[in-house]
Amino acid sequence: MGEGKFWNYENKIVTLFFFSVGFVFFDRLAINYLIPFMQNDFSLTNTQIGLIGSALAITWAISGPLVGYLSDKVNAKRNILIISILLFSVVSLMHGLVATFGLLLVLRLLMGLLEGPIIPITQSVLAVESSEKRRGFNLGFSMNTAQGVFGGFLAPLIIVALANAFDWRTAFYLTIIPGLILAFFIWRYMKEPKTDDKTVISPAAEGQKMGIKQVMGNRNILLSIIIFSCFMVYLMSFQIFGPVFLVNGKGLSESAMSIVMAGFGAGTAILGFVVPAISDRIGRKPATLIFGFLSLFSPIVVLMFDSVALMSVLVFIFSAGMGVGGLAMSVIPTESVPAQYGGFAVGITIGIGEIFGGVLNPVFSGMAADAWGLAAPLMIASSAAFTGFLFSLFLRETAPAKLRANKEKVEKLA
């Protein structure tokens, strides 16, 4: 837990996981910004573009909950994290060597298998190691902000610049360097968290005796799975087909497209930790409802406006909804069950969300784009965001500060 001087273990692990998760999303999302460059080499259809996203997501969905559960049981989160980062860095580099669409799909499958465990492990560890009053902030910063900075903001700018200066293959060759650096620092600074079946991180999970069956039947876990699945449909449709729509549908240059998508990434980076931090004070459910509603407007902005500057500003503002993804994916699940099941709770939420949002959705969105035009995936994204908002109405509060405040009010009235 984090008290005392600034550079304590809590802040070290937050910083370390910020870069680790950021690197994962930089690698995962880089291919989306390279698709316009790769289309001629592979003669890609919109359906094939969707398959590229689905290939990674399907193995990510399988390995996340399985390895997350394994790491909970064998107490080997640190070693699994190091091995995963080293191996997926090698596979990322190999993307630059592929010559056929089939080989590209194989590498995306391998990438998902190796990246899948990283989010459940880092988020479940951080949930235990975080101070109660900072848990939302820490998880939001290490997940949403990392994704926004590296995957949403830096990736489109750096990757497109590299592809323009050299070629798209060069962008993949450089990824092994940060992977080696991160693996070293995790080995050097990370400790195994100490938890048992009695450890809870929120009053919402106190007094609960759980196994896997009870975790899967928990109301908040089920709702988190549904909300995160909707969120993934929204996010993947927007991030995969947003760049394609801007270039091929609106006729923008790749550089102009990268500026618009970087606006979304910048908003995710900033608002992605502000929203979870606000939830530490007002509660997880109110924050999920308020900011989740904003998500549905990002795709609409891209559809309705033509000004690059205006689109960039508006998608920045509406990216506040990205904070809800982190709440549904890790904060609410880890606070709803004993800490011993944190890795599994996060892993199963991500895994099922990946199946619907990352595996099935890109394929169907690609088919919809081929059948009805490039605007179709963006309408799917907006509809999914609204559906997630509706299911958020049924969440039970898990924020410790909010629960204690409610309890004090009840006691005073009594």
ChimeraX attribute file (.defattr): number of C-alpha atoms within 10 A of each C-alpha:
attribute: neighborCount
match mode: 1-to-1
recipient: residues
	/A:1	14
	/A:2	16
	/A:3	12
	/A:4	7
	/A:5	8
	/A:6	10
	/A:7	11
	/A:8	12
	/A:9	18
	/A:10	19
	/A:11	18
	/A:12	15
	/A:13	22
	/A:14	23
	/A:15	15
	/A:16	19
	/A:17	28
	/A:18	24
	/A:19	21
	/A:20	27
	/A:21	24
	/A:22	24
	/A:23	24
	/A:24	24
	/A:25	21
	/A:26	24
	/A:27	22
	/A:28	20
	/A:29	22
	/A:30	22
	/A:31	23
	/A:32	24
	/A:33	28
	/A:34	22
	/A:35	20
	/A:36	17
	/A:37	18
	/A:38	17
	/A:39	14
	/A:40	9
	/A:41	11
	/A:42	15
	/A:43	9
	/A:44	16
	/A:45	14
	/A:46	22
	/A:47	17
	/A:48	19
	/A:49	22
	/A:50	26
	/A:51	22
	/A:52	27
	/A:53	28
	/A:54	27
	/A:55	25
	/A:56	26
	/A:57	31
	/A:58	24
	/A:59	23
	/A:60	30
	/A:61	27
	/A:62	21
	/A:63	22
	/A:64	31
	/A:65	25
	/A:66	18
	/A:67	23
	/A:68	28
	/A:69	25
	/A:70	17
	/A:71	22
	/A:72	22
	/A:73	14
	/A:74	8
	/A:75	15
	/A:76	15
	/A:77	26
	/A:78	20
	/A:79	15
	/A:80	18
	/A:81	23
	/A:82	19
	/A:83	12
	/A:84	19
	/A:85	26
	/A:86	20
	/A:87	17
	/A:88	23
	/A:89	25
	/A:90	18
	/A:91	19
	/A:92	23
	/A:93	19
	/A:94	17
	/A:95	23
	/A:96	17
	/A:97	14
	/A:98	14
	/A:99	11
	/A:100	10
	/A:101	14
	/A:102	11
	/A:103	13
	/A:104	18
	/A:105	20
	/A:106	15
	/A:107	20
	/A:108	24
	/A:109	20
	/A:110	18
	/A:111	27
	/A:112	24
	/A:113	23
	/A:114	25
	/A:115	27
	/A:116	29
	/A:117	32
	/A:118	25
	/A:119	25
	/A:120	30
	/A:121	29
	/A:122	27
	/A:123	28
	/A:124	28
	/A:125	28
	/A:126	24
	/A:127	26
	/A:128	23
	/A:129	21
	/A:130	23
	/A:131	17
	/A:132	19
	/A:133	14
	/A:134	17
	/A:135	24
	/A:136	30
	/A:137	26
	/A:138	30
	/A:139	30
	/A:140	33
	/A:141	29
	/A:142	28
	/A:143	32
	/A:144	35
	/A:145	32
	/A:146	30
	/A:147	30
	/A:148	29
	/A:149	26
	/A:150	28
	/A:151	28
	/A:152	30
	/A:153	25
	/A:154	20
	/A:155	30
	/A:156	29
	/A:157	19
	/A:158	16
	/A:159	24
	/A:160	24
	/A:161	17
	/A:162	17
	/A:163	18
	/A:164	13
	/A:165	10
	/A:166	11
	/A:167	17
	/A:168	23
	/A:169	19
	/A:170	17
	/A:171	24
	/A:172	24
	/A:173	18
	/A:174	14
	/A:175	20
	/A:176	19
	/A:177	13
	/A:178	16
	/A:179	23
	/A:180	16
	/A:181	13
	/A:182	20
	/A:183	19
	/A:184	13
	/A:185	13
	/A:186	19
	/A:187	13
	/A:188	9
	/A:189	12
	/A:190	17
	/A:191	14
	/A:192	11
	/A:193	16
	/A:194	12
	/A:195	16
	/A:196	12
	/A:197	13
	/A:198	13
	/A:199	16
	/A:200	24
	/A:201	24
	/A:202	20
	/A:203	16
	/A:204	19
	/A:205	19
	/A:206	15
	/A:207	10
	/A:208	14
	/A:209	12
	/A:210	17
	/A:211	14
	/A:212	12
	/A:213	8
	/A:214	13
	/A:215	22
	/A:216	17
	/A:217	12
	/A:218	16
	/A:219	15
	/A:220	23
	/A:221	26
	/A:222	17
	/A:223	22
	/A:224	30
	/A:225	25
	/A:226	21
	/A:227	31
	/A:228	29
	/A:229	29
	/A:230	27
	/A:231	33
	/A:232	27
	/A:233	30
	/A:234	30
	/A:235	25
	/A:236	26
	/A:237	30
	/A:238	24
	/A:239	19
	/A:240	24
	/A:241	29
	/A:242	27
	/A:243	25
	/A:244	23
	/A:245	23
	/A:246	24
	/A:247	18
	/A:248	14
	/A:249	14
	/A:250	15
	/A:251	13
	/A:252	17
	/A:253	11
	/A:254	21
	/A:255	14
	/A:256	17
	/A:257	24
	/A:258	28
	/A:259	18
	/A:260	27
	/A:261	27
	/A:262	24
	/A:263	24
	/A:264	28
	/A:265	31
	/A:266	27
	/A:267	30
	/A:268	34
	/A:269	30
	/A:270	21
	/A:271	26
	/A:272	33
	/A:273	28
	/A:274	20
	/A:275	28
	/A:276	31
	/A:277	24
	/A:278	16
	/A:279	27
	/A:280	22
	/A:281	16
	/A:282	14
	/A:283	20
	/A:284	28
	/A:285	21
	/A:286	16
	/A:287	23
	/A:288	27
	/A:289	19
	/A:290	16
	/A:291	20
	/A:292	27
	/A:293	22
	/A:294	20
	/A:295	30
	/A:296	26
	/A:297	21
	/A:298	28
	/A:299	27
	/A:300	17
	/A:301	18
	/A:302	26
	/A:303	19
	/A:304	9
	/A:305	13
	/A:306	14
	/A:307	10
	/A:308	17
	/A:309	13
	/A:310	14
	/A:311	23
	/A:312	25
	/A:313	16
	/A:314	19
	/A:315	27
	/A:316	23
	/A:317	20
	/A:318	23
	/A:319	28
	/A:320	26
	/A:321	29
	/A:322	31
	/A:323	33
	/A:324	34
	/A:325	26
	/A:326	27
	/A:327	28
	/A:328	30
	/A:329	29
	/A:330	30
	/A:331	30
	/A:332	27
	/A:333	31
	/A:334	31
	/A:335	27
	/A:336	28
	/A:337	28
	/A:338	27
	/A:339	27
	/A:340	23
	/A:341	28
	/A:342	29
	/A:343	32
	/A:344	30
	/A:345	32
	/A:346	31
	/A:347	33
	/A:348	28
	/A:349	28
	/A:350	31
	/A:351	30
	/A:352	23
	/A:353	25
	/A:354	31
	/A:355	21
	/A:356	22
	/A:357	29
	/A:358	30
	/A:359	27
	/A:360	19
	/A:361	27
	/A:362	30
	/A:363	23
	/A:364	17
	/A:365	28
	/A:366	25
	/A:367	21
	/A:368	18
	/A:369	21
	/A:370	14
	/A:371	11
	/A:372	11
	/A:373	14
	/A:374	24
	/A:375	20
	/A:376	19
	/A:377	29
	/A:378	29
	/A:379	18
	/A:380	20
	/A:381	30
	/A:382	25
	/A:383	18
	/A:384	24
	/A:385	28
	/A:386	21
	/A:387	18
	/A:388	30
	/A:389	24
	/A:390	14
	/A:391	15
	/A:392	26
	/A:393	13
	/A:394	12
	/A:395	21
	/A:396	15
	/A:397	17
	/A:398	25
	/A:399	27
	/A:400	21
	/A:401	18
	/A:402	17
	/A:403	16
	/A:404	12
	/A:405	11
	/A:406	12
	/A:407	12
	/A:408	12
	/A:409	11
	/A:410	10
	/A:411	9
	/A:412	8
	/A:413	7
	/A:414	6
